[in-house]
Amino acid sequence: MAFDTLSDRLQGAFKNLGRKGKVSPEDVEAALKEVRLALLEADVNYLVVKAFMKTIREKALGEDVLKSLTPAQQVIKVVSDELQHLMGDENVPLNRAAMGATTIMMVGLQGSGKTTLTGKLALYIQKKLDGKPFMIAADVYRPAAIDQLHTLGNQLGVTVYSEGTDKNPVDIVRNGVAKAKSEGYTHILIDTAGRLHIDETLMDELIAIKEVAQPNEIMLVADSMTGQDAVNVAIHFHDDLKVTGATLTKLDGDARGGAALSIRQMTGVPIKFVGTGEKLDGLEVFYPERMAQRILGMGDVMSLIEKAQEEISEDDAEAAARRMFSNDFNLEDYLNQMQQMKKMGSMESILGMLPGMNKQMLAKANVDPKQLTRTEAIIQSMTKKERQKPVIINNSRKHRIANGSGTSIQEVNRLLKQFEQSKKAMKQMGQMMKSGKNPLAGL
Ligand code: GDP
């Protein structure tokens, strides 16, 4: 998914900041440096990065942030607010005709996703706006485009107007629009031709289509995978056509996110939708605030920092780790750990605080909080002796423990087995650490 790398990097920058009790201007500078690198790596336009950094530096280094009780959170808030601002603050909805049918014209390079978006918007109009869309196939240069639109039309039960590939697209649009208006459709969607690169003949044709269709919305379709190129294309189309909205397609792909973060700033054109899949339902309304929070992994990073500050001092963490990896780790420690975890939230969040952990590793760790509660109940039903020396737990003891904890013998057995396994694994980790290897590398 787009933004994954950017999110990881930004979270990394803030995680370090969150570990500090007090935050100095140097700490903030160090985090901001990471933010800057992360944005540049995500292919955000350097002018945008420059302006962005200037604003957040001023705000993040302000007295009210550094002297606050939660400086790390305040810095993140500053970054999140500015990311949101960068992408346009508020969602801008589709334009509408004051009277009669709303006409939307797709423009963009070949392969950017215009035909697909035409279908997606038709579905959106049917479902969300309760409208009756009509599609016009005006891409006569890519023969498959017309068939593609007809296929989508059949799927959706939406009328498609086409005149084949040997007619002038401007005439096709004129005829199509007249037909749609006379037949009472609410939305007219025009799929226009693209080229591999911007060329003047194409622009002239689009300008002529704009003339005859008088669209309420000229929707620039930009492939987010192309990063900065998408921004350059947007600038060019906007210069010639006065684009009114943009849709960033293929955000589900491995895009670095730079286009989403630069396009609004560089063109002033609002991003209205994002494409998140090849299928017709792969369309999302674009909300800058949600996107900023998603990029930052906001919920996660905020609570992580709070937890890191509130719950674990570095000394405690180290002592716990030392015991965890030692030979005489017992069920008492296991229970202590568990209670600590419950206080702090999910296992993932704790694992996430360990340096070197990433999302894939966390997904593998896959911890279920409900299961933790049951495990805790089982251990609490054991005597002190049993916790310290689990080998003494025979069948009748298991029976008593299962009854006491409201679980079953099978669950008690499972826990004992798990405990043995994790003890073994931790012992190995401890040995690896002693020999200087990263014990988390193989998780
Ligand atoms: P056009 O030449 O601009 O009309 O582009 P198309 O609509 O034919 O799309 C080009 C390719 O991109 C097709 O294979 C689409 O399935 C794919 N595509 C379009 N939008 C998205 C999207 O949001 N996500 C993904 N993954 N693929 C998309």
Residues whose N, C-alpha, C, O or C-beta is under 5 A from the ligand:
A	BS01	GDP	L109 Q110 G111 S112 G113 K114 T115 T116 L117 T249 K250 L251 D252 G275 T276 G277 E278 G282
